[in-house]
Each structure stands twice: as C-alpha cells, then as structure tokens.
C-alpha cells in the first residue's frame, strides 16, 4: 500500500501551518515548525509569488498530508464527493473524516492519524464486533469501534486514551474509555474540523 515515508515535520513547514502529523510531539518544544516556521530547503525563506493556482495547489496538498493520502486516493475521494448531493467541498471533508483511521484518532485511541493508521493495519480494532484492518474503511452512524481484548494493554493505545482529555469533545463520536470503545453518533460536523482548511480552493482546482 503506497504511502509517504519521508520526514514528516518538513511537511508542516512546507504548508506553513501545523498539521499535527506527529501527535504529542507537535505540542512540545521539539516541534520543528515552532523552531523553523518557514519552508524547508535552501530557498525556504524566499517569498514566493502569490497566484490563485498556487493557493489552490497548496490547499490540496495540505489536506492530503493531514489525512495521509496520495494523489490517486485523494482524487477518488473528490470524485465521490462531487457525485454526492450537497456541497462538494464539505462532502469531501466528511468522507475523509469517516475513514476508520481518522475516526480512531478522533475518538482518542491514537495520538495522530499516522499512528492510528498503523494500529488499524495491525488488527487492534473491531467495528461492530468484526475485525477491520483497512484504514480507508468508511464508518457510518451507529457503528461501534472498539479495541480488541488482547490489545487493551498496548502502551500506545493506553497513552493516547490518557492524553485524549486535552482534546475538545466532538458531537459526532462518543467514546467510553473504561470500555475501550466508541460509537459514531452521526455524520462528521464541519464546524468541528478546527484545522484551517478552505475546501472551496480544492474544488476550484479540480474544476479546471
């Protein structure tokens, strides 16, 4: 399965904002973006010429990197969002949030989406009582996501649950820490996606 395997802190610097790819590290003094808040490379501090295309491209790249997707995967999500009723940009973000790896992260069972993706691939979770190890699996309202009995002592999962209290509560997911499980109550809510994303720029880019 294709995925980006290079240094991830430079991705935040390239996009000019924290993408919280490395979880807890992003909140510490070790965060590379806090220490060097400019683009990586020899010309990182050179001011780039602004253009509509540049803004649209950077917005697409930012969202791809937040959710850990490559171009082909992202384009498929856009096509599906465009075929759905409603606002295409919001549909796109809803689909991305419904991915199992993103839902696990949102419930507080992982400190980052990349860690969540790895935990899902390693068979640590069940959906409605069945093993699911596909990060792109789309959850639906009413689905119950739980940690397997044998995985409830995994250090990374335990640490993530302990640190989840610092995150804001979301209306569309409900998590029971003592039971190691969460419930998808409704579709994701756009207003609760706090990262600075302008999805309309992505729609404009793909509509050319």
HELIX and SHEET records of a PDB file:
HELIX    1   1 UNK A    9  UNK A   15  1                                   7    
HELIX    2   2 UNK A   23  UNK A   27  5                                   5    
HELIX    3   3 UNK A   32  UNK A   35  1                                   4    
HELIX    4   4 UNK A   52  UNK A   67  1                                  16    
HELIX    5   5 UNK A   71  UNK A   83  1                                  13    
HELIX    6   6 UNK A   88  UNK A   97  1                                  10    
HELIX    7   7 UNK A  100  UNK A  107  1                                   8    
HELIX    8   8 UNK A  113  UNK A  121  1                                   9    
HELIX    9   9 UNK A  149  UNK A  151  5                                   3    
HELIX   10  10 UNK A  155  UNK A  163  1                                   9    
HELIX   11  11 UNK A  164  UNK A  166  5                                   3    
HELIX   12  12 UNK A  190  UNK A  192  5                                   3    
HELIX   13  13 UNK A  199  UNK A  206  1                                   8    
SHEET    1   A 5 UNK A 130  UNK A 131  0                                        
SHEET    2   A 5 UNK A 125  UNK A 127 -1                                        
SHEET    3   A 5 UNK A 144  UNK A 147 -1                                        
SHEET    4   A 5 UNK A 181  UNK A 184 -1                                        
SHEET    5   A 5 UNK A 173  UNK A 176 -1                                        
END                                                                             
